[in-house]
Amino acid sequence: MPGRDLRAPSARRVLISEVWAENGRYIDPLAEVAGRDEIDTVITAAQAQFPGMRFRLASAVDAHHEQARFTWELGPDGAEAPVVGFDVAQRDGDGRLALVLGFLDKVPSP
């Protein structure tokens, strides 16, 4: 979201409350969480694990009904992304995220 520092906990919490359903679920190969508090914890951990990197959209969003799919990248600005993934998102009746299923297509070698 332009103009918002989403690394600031208060701004991140406001955005999570606006975008995620109260009992929204996020599932990927590394995490399975439910509720805004747990989603915030996963985001905080990702920001700590990948300092200086940003998520960016790497494909068009393909959407119909209450679901969407898209490819994303995680990397430093202006450089190739070391992490690439694919998410499928489902909205609830109020338009908030109810479920996000994440897949990792490219990850750095340990």
Helices and strands as residue ranges (DSSP letters): H 9-19, E 20-28, E 31-34, H 36-49, E 54-57, E 62-64, E 67-75, E 83-91, E 97-106
